[in-house]
Each structure stands twice: as C-alpha cells, then as structure tokens.
Amino acid sequence: MACGTFAWDDVGSWPALESHFPQDEAGNTLVGTVESLDASNNIVLSSGRLTALIGVRDLIVVQADGVTLVCPKDRAQEIKRMVLALREKGAYNELL
C-alpha cells in the first residue's frame, strides 16, 4: 500500500479546468480562441473557432469538433447524463 500527501482533483470534470489553467481578471478560465465582454467566472474551451461571451457568468462553454455545449457550472455533473441520453437515442454517434 502506498500513501500520498497530495490533494485530490477530479481532472475528468469540467470545473477541474479552473485549477489547471490560468484565469483572467474576471475569473474566466479561457482555453482557445475566446473573447469576452462583461463575462465572469466562466469556463470556456474553444477549439478551431472563435467563441465570444457577452454578459454571462458561471457557465461552461465548450466548442469543439462541430459541437457546442453551454451549461451552468453548477450542473456540470449532468453533462454525462446528456451524453448518455444522446447515445440512447442513437443520435450524433459520429460525434460522441
């Protein structure tokens, strides 16, 4: 048995990005091509396209591979539920 003295971080969750990437002066964690105006405490991952935020707060916004996700940060755990629902429908299999 091995013991560690490190903090646990669920890097599989979107909110975990906040502890692995820098935040701007408004508390936004921005990865990729992102512009914001009066937006705060958001997590944004934008791959290959510009994502622009205006006047929003506490959101997770992901733009990647032709898919856009917008979700309140406090409901991040429901993203897995959405993926499961889409799989059950047989919808968007090429994207999941």
N, C-alpha and C positions, 0 to 999 in steps of 0.2 A: 504494500500500500504506500502511495506517495501523497504527501501533503503539500499544498501550495499556499503561499501567502499573497495571492493576487485577488483583485476584485473580479467578480463575475460580470460579463457583459454579453447579452444575447445578440451576437452580431448578425443573427438571422432576422432581426426585427428592424423595421424602418426607423423607429426612433433611436436605435443604436447608432445610426449615422452621425447624430449630433455629437457623440463623443469621439468620433474618428475623423471628422472633417472640421475645418475652421468655420466659425460663424461670422457674419458681417455685423456691423454696428447695430442692426435692428434684430439680431438674434436669428437670422435666417441661415440655414445650412444649405449652401448652393453648390451643386456639382454639375458641371457642364456649362452650356450657354444659357444663362439666366439673367434677366433684368428685372428689377423690382422698383416699385414706386409706392411708398406708404404701405409696405407689407412687412409683417413681423412674425417671428417665431415659426417660420415655415421650414419644411424640409423639401428641397427640390432637386430632382435628378433629371437632367435633360440631355439626352444623347442624340446628337445629329441634327437637332433643330433648336431654334430659339424658343424658350418658354418665358413669358412675360407675366408678372404678377402686379396687380394694382389693388391696393386697399384690402388685402386679405391677411388673415392671421391664423396660426395654429393649424395649418394644412400640411398634408403630404401630397406632393405633386410629382408624378413620375411620367416622363415622356421618353419612350424607348421602343424601338422596333415596330413602329406603327401603332403603338398602344399608348393611350393616355389614361392615367389613374389620378383621380382627385378624391381625397379622403380627409376628414378631420383627424388630427393626430390622436385624439382620444379614442378613435375607433380603428386604429391600425390593426388590431388583432382580427378584425373582420375581413381583412384583405384575403386571408386564406380561405374564408368562407365563400367569398366571391369567386375565387379560382375554382373551388370545388363545384359550385353551382354551374359555372360555365362548362366545366368538364362533364357534368351530369347531363347537360343539355346537348352535349356534343358540338357546342358552338366554339368557334375560334381555335380549334385544336392545333392549327398550324402556328398559333401564337403562344400557346401555353406550354 
